[in-house]
Amino acid sequence: MIDVIFEKTGMPEDVLQVKESPAPEPKSHEVQIEVKARNINPSDLLFIQGKYGIQPSLPSSAGFEAAGIISKGDVDGLLPVGTRVMFTAQGTNMGTWREYITLPAKQVIPMPEGMSFEVACQAFVNPVTAVAMVNKSELKAGEWLLLTAGASAFGKFAIQVAKSKGIKVACTVRHDEQKSYLANIGADLVVNTEKEDLKKVITEVVGEGVSVVFDAVGGELAAKALTCLKQLGKMYSFGVLSGQPIPLNTGLMIFKEITIEGFWLSSILKRISNEERAELYKETQAYLMHEDSTAEVAEKFPLTEVKAAIEAYNKPGRNGKILLVS
């Protein structure tokens, strides 16, 4: 089978290799899955660089999220061969950027009827994180949420989840063409931080400030977003797309009584009960199957062209995910 691996950490375009490997065989509690579509996420690229919360055991496979068809194994008759499934390989020794993968049956989720592989391979990391974060924020209808990197896959899901609950959403972008796009899917305010003063615009439109910030960027943009919080506001930090830590204004945090809290989906899923996890997945799937939901694809590449896919992923102003398909 085709397998994308790396033998040392570094920039993906430099260290990824496409190799032929034997297909893994499932153990008694596992299923073998023929992988059909894989989603490229920021976490995948950070993992390859050795900058993620989970460190690779070299040589390592790549990729966390995917969808496919069960090709071997039938654990307790619940997941027969031919079942269409979506899954994450995070926390395992295998990546999804390969033709076949084996996973514990409890880690595999049957796809809803009518869902495509292209949507299903995006149905875990960003949508589940968006639903979990909006729920955790406890924002009420009419309150304001500010998203950094609003045009990211997470940002677009979070906009739609928040709007379904009546929450007002402000977003940051870096390209003017993204402003109308996000407004069309429900954003109430979109600020191009390359041209506009974020704090000034938020003050003019929102007044006292937003209740919550979801920050995917870190660095100077996160520091600017902090100034947009109202008294007792909270920032959830869940990404570092800038590669830079947040320069904190201690006085701002003290006198506005602002809090910053980290959010890592993998850790949260381990802590919550099976019932809570199932409810979270159920809510996310219902949202994804709604007619107003969008999970866009910009381009698709075969596994053998993984470096071209990485190049497409890195293009500025891109709308939609880059997929690796079989």
N, C-alpha and C positions, 0 to 999 in steps of 0.2 A: 504494500500500500504506500501511497505518497504521504510523507510526514514532514512537517516544517519544524526544525529544531534549531537550537543555538548552543554552542559549546563554550561560549564565554559571554558575559554581559556586555552590552554596548548599544549603540544606535541600531535599531532594527534593520535598516538598509545595509548595514555593514556586517552584522553577525548572523542573520538568518540564513539557513541552508535548507534546500529541498532535497530529501533523501528517500530512498526506498527502504521500508522496514516491514517486518512481519506483522500481520494484524494481531492485536492482543486477543487472548481467549478469556471469556468471562468465568469467574469463580461462582460458587453456588449461590451467593447472595447478589450477584451482578448480572447485568445485561450487556451485550455487545450492541453498539449502535453504529449504523452506517450514516455518517454525518453528511447532511445535504447543504446546509448553509451556516456560515459563521459570521459573526458581527465583529468588526474591529472597534474596540473601545480604548480610551486613554489608559485604562488600567492594564491592558495587554501590553502596550508599548512601554509603560513604566516597569512592568514585570521583566521584560526583556532587558531593560537597562539596569536592573537590580535596584530600582528606586521605589518598589512597591512594598506594602506591609507584609506580603509573603515573599520570601526569597527563593529563587530557583535552585534546584539541586541539579548541577550541571553534569553531563549535557541534559538539556531540558526541552520539552515540547513547549509550544506557545499557544495562546488563546484560551479564554475563559468561558465564552458563551456561544451556544449553537443550538441547532435543531436537526433532527434526523429520524431514521426509522430503525426500530429494534430488529436486529438481524440474527441474534442468537440469545438463548436464555429465556426462561418463562418463570419468574419467581412467584411461587404460590398461585400461578394462573392469572395473575393480575396484569401482567404486561406481556401478552403473547407476541410472537414474531409478527412483524408488520405494523405494530402500533406506532403511530407518529408521535414523537416526543420532543420536548424542549428541555434544556438542562444547562447547568453551569459546571465547569470542571474545577472551579476555584477550591482550593484546599485538598486537591488530589495531586498525584504525580504525573498526570497526563494533561496535555493541552487539547484543544478542540481543532487546531489547525492540522488535521490529519483525516484520512479517509474513514478510519474506524477507531472507536474508543470504547473502553469498558468502564462502567460506573456502577456503584451500588444502586440497586433498584429504588431505594428510598430517596435517591437524589434526582430521580427522573420524573418529569411531569407530563402526562398525556396532553397533547395539543387539543384545544377546543375544535369542534367540528367547524369546518369552513375557514380555519386560519391557515394561511400560507406559510411555507418554510421561511420566506423572506421576512415576514412579521414575527414568527415564532422565535427566530434566532435573535431578535431584538427584545424579546418579551420578558427578560429576566432583569439584567443589571439596571438599566435606566428606568423602565416603567415601575418595577418593584421599589426601587430607591425613591422615585418621585412620590408614589402613593404613601410609602412609609414615612417620608419626611413631612409631607403635607399633614398626615395624620398626627405625627409627633409634635408638630408646631402648634396644634390646637387653635389655628387661626379660625376666626369666625367670618361669616359672610359680611362683606363691606370693609374688612381690614385689609391692609396693604402688605404684600410680599414683594421683595426685590430679589431678582435672580441675576447673578453675574453669568456671563457666557450664555445669554438667553437663546442664542441660535444653535446651541449644542443639542444633541439628541435628548439629553436629560432635560435641558431647558424647555424644549418643545413639549415633552411629556408633562413636565411640571406645570406649565402654563395651562394645559388642557385639564389636568386633574384639579388644579386650584379653581379654575373658572367653573367647573362643574359643581363646586361647593360655594360659589358666590364670592370668592376671594378676589380682590383687585390685585393685578399683577403688573409690576414694573420690571423691565429687563435692560441689561446693557448689551450692546453689540459694538462691532468695530467697522461695519460696512453699512452704508446707507441703504443698499438694496435689501438688507435683512429687516429693516424697520417695518415696511409694509407687509412683508411675509409674516412676521410675528403678530402684527396687529390683526391680520386676517384669521389667525388661529386663536385669538382671544386676548392678547396682551393689551392692557389699558394704556400703557406708557412704555415707549422704547427709546433709549438714550444711546446715541453713538458717542462713546467716551473718547473717541479720537478727535471729535470736533466740539463736543458739548461738555459743560461743567456739570457732573452728575449731581453734586449736592445742590447746586443752584436750581436745576430742573426739578428735582424731587421736592425742594422747598416750595417752588412756585405751584406745583400741581398737587402735592400731597399735604403740604402745610407742616405739621409738627414732625413728620417723618413716618417711615414704615415701621410696622410691628416686628417683622422678621426678615432676615436676609439669608438666602441659600447661596453660599459662595463656593464656586468650583475653581477659582483662579488663584487666590492667594496674592501675595505681593502688594504693589501699590493700589491696584484696583480694589482689593479687599479692604484696604485701609480707607479708601474713599467711600466704599459702601457702608463701612461702620459709622461714618459721620452722618449717614442718612437715617439711622435708627432713631426712633423716638425714645422718650424716657422708658426705662425698663425693657427696652427692645432686646432681641436675641439674634445672634448670627450662628447658623449651622455651617461649619466648615467641612466640606467633603471631598475637595479636590485641590490640586496645586498645579493647574495647567501652565501657570507662569514659570514654575520651577523655583519660585522665590517665597520665603516666609513672609508673614504679615508684619509690617512695622507698626506696632501697637502704640496708640496714644493713650497713655495711662490715665491722664486727666479726664479724657472723654469717657473712659470706662467707669471711672469713679463717680463723676458728677451726674452722668446720665444713668448710672447703675446698669450698664450694658453687660451682657454675658456672651461668651463665645463657647460653643460646644462642638466637639468633633462628632462626625457621623460616618460610620463604616458599616455598610450593609452586612458584610460577612460576619462580623462580630455580633451584630444585633440578631441575625437569624439563628445563631447558636444559642443566644440567651432566652429567646422567647419560646413559649410552649408550642407543641405540635399543632394544637388547635389554633393558636394565634397565627402561626406560620401559614396554615391552610387557609385561614380567613383572609390573610394578606394576599396570597396568590389568587384566591377567588375574586377578590375585589379588583385586583390588577387585570385579570383575564376579562372580567366583565367590561372594564373600561376599554381594553384593547379591541374588543369585539363591537364596541359601540360605533354606529355609523359616522359619528363626528370625529372619531379618533384617527390620527394620522401617524404612520410609522414609515417614513419615506426612505427610499433607497436612491442614492446618487449614482453609484456604479457597482457592477459585479465583476469579479475576476476569478479565474480558476486558481487552485492552490499553487500550481506551478508558476503563477505570475504574482506571487505574494509581494515581491519588491515593487512591482508596478502598482499594486493595491496600496502599499504604504505611501508611495509618492502621491497617489490620488487623495489619500486620507489627509496628507499634509497641505493640500491646496487651500489657500485662504478663501473665506467667503463661501465655502461649500455648504449646500443644503442637502440633507439626507445622508444616510450611512453608507459606508463602503463595506461590501460583503465579499467573502470568499466562498464560492459555491462549487458543488460537485455535480 
